[in-house]
Amino acid sequence: MGNTFIINGFGGERKLRGEVKITGAKNAALKAIAATVLFGDKVTLENIPEIDDVFRMFELLKGMGAEVEHRKAGSYSVVVPRNLATELPFEIAKRMRASIVFTGPILARFGEVSFPHPGGCLIGSRPVDLFMEGFEKMGAKVALKDNKYTVVAKNGLKGTEFFLKNQSVTVTETFMMAAVCAKGTTVIKNAAMEPEIVDLAQFLIKCGAKITGAGTPTITIKGGKLLVGKGHPYKTMPDRIDAGSFLILGALAAKELRITNCNPIHLEAVIESLRTAGVDVETKKTEIIVRAPATIKPIDIKTHEYPGFPTDLQAPMTVFLTQADGESKVFETIFEGRLNFTEALAAMGAQITMMDPHRVLVRGKSELRGRKLTSPDLRAGLAFVIAAIVAKGESVIHNVDTTIDRGYEDVDNRLRAIGVDIKRIDQSEF
Ligand code: EPZ
């Protein structure tokens, strides 16, 4: 069942060429959709990627009673009614981690919210303790019964000061949004600094929020009123992970690949690593041009919160390192399940030794061979696509619609346009 990709690999040749246009950022768009709960009027959202996670976020909103209009590709408008339901539709929310960002705005505006423990990608344990601790600090009462959290703040949330034990992206965003509708001032210390947080803050500020410090470890929010959508459309920033994935693919297999509509500044850690490995990367204001080198030097990678090397690009980078001449180390510091996909890479011929759940040793250069693969999550799924393009022979990647399609818009057509031999098969048709 589901969709499958069939890819005929290049067997290590550098054949890709042309231009690939980067879409709006998934992890920014999802938060902007949640932010619509903070508005008293209609909000317009532009450059929204047409991907499954986005569709599910809109389904959640609609399920609670919001009006969502899909105006044209990438363009939506949302009206949240005064009587929005405060329970997230369970079946969707429990399958999608990002649904948790709705909790902050709903609780702050409507005084209560209930939701299931959110699921999502199989990349390691995904606790919610920081959310609960934060809600309690803002004056709410939290209860958990039969896998359902109910959080109540009858008289609204009140501003507070808190220090995040982990620099969490969605926790930072959830509390930044909650604080917009809370009474008084909220200070988030040890906040995450990802560009998607800055993108969200800029949108909220444009619509009337008082936020300073987004993009630094201390964010201050003065709360108290609903935001105004009229005259302030949101335009999603370019997806740095989409861009980074094509950049790494280009570093392995391109004669010359132009990655357009992106922001190279968001990818400095990746570009620096690739250059150290000997890759020719040229950057312009909104464009990256990459050419694969004849030989790749081994390098060590350590994932880190922004501006460090993004965990969401660790899997494609690990594939890249299988083609380096020598030994590289990959240290995944954020999620302990995110190296499990390397087992499948080893089955393709890569020499990879797992040191512990957070560290692998990659010995190259290995000739990869096409295989049948099942994608465990969207980023590892895309890494399998890259491995399949580099490999010799045919690879079959199952589960595409429940993993890769969640986060990459129209990826097969964009790959085909730059020279990849890729077919999508909808197995539900058989
Ligand atoms: C966001 O996840 C992204 N998701 C992830 O992208 C990304 O991998 C991750 O940030 C790191 O950059 C969205 O933006 C929707 P975290 P998030 O909370 O916010 C710990 C993708 O493929 N933590 O920043 O869920 C946690 O266990 C996805 O697009 C707690 O301890 O990640 C981790 O070790 C997958 N308690 C650390 O914080 C909590 O309550 C950072 O994770 C919450 C998190």
Residues whose N, C-alpha, C, O or C-beta is under 5 A from the ligand:
A	BS01	EPZ	N27 A98 S125 R126 P127 V128 D129 L130 F131 N166 Q167 S168 V169 T170 V171 T311 D312 I334 R379
